[in-house]
Amino acid sequence: MYKKLPKRRYELTMAFLQKELPAPARILDLGVRNPFTEWMEEAGYEVVNTGGEDLDFDPSNVAAEGFDAVTAFEIIEHLVNPMPMLMQIKAPKLLASIPMRLWFAPAYRSSTDMWDRHYHEFEDWQFDWLMEKGGWKITNSEQWTAPSKHPFGIRPFLRQFTKRYYIVSCERSKE
């Protein structure tokens, strides 16, 4: 089932999730149900997904109560303005990951899929500031590379050691 998925990224994300929020836990996962949702459930989490609504226009679903955490894995870069959504989250914990801006590659954009667009590609410090301004305190973070399967070229070479993904665990700031 997971052969065509980003296996390494999923494994690293799951390891981070299990370290920061051991199962069982009740999670509100931003975005539609997907293979990683199923993987979280297999690991013992109770997962409720948002319905695929545009969180820029209607972030109200993130204000649902009764969750141990909200997860936003590869979601925030798709929002034009993530601040209202970040501020409405009621869960005490937020785990979020993003693809980081790469200096040697242009920002990702899709001309055919209106949902698969990156309005932001953050550097780690920019994402930290966003979390802080949104009322969150980062308690842990990790970065990892995304090695390419293509054996030749400067970009595949650079992807071997350039950090591509950033994940954070946050708690609601008391300030």
Summary of the structure (lengths in Angstrom):
residues: 175
radius of gyration: 16.0
end to end distance: 44.1
largest distance: 49.5
contacts: 490
relative contact order: 0.17
helix: 29%
strand: 23%
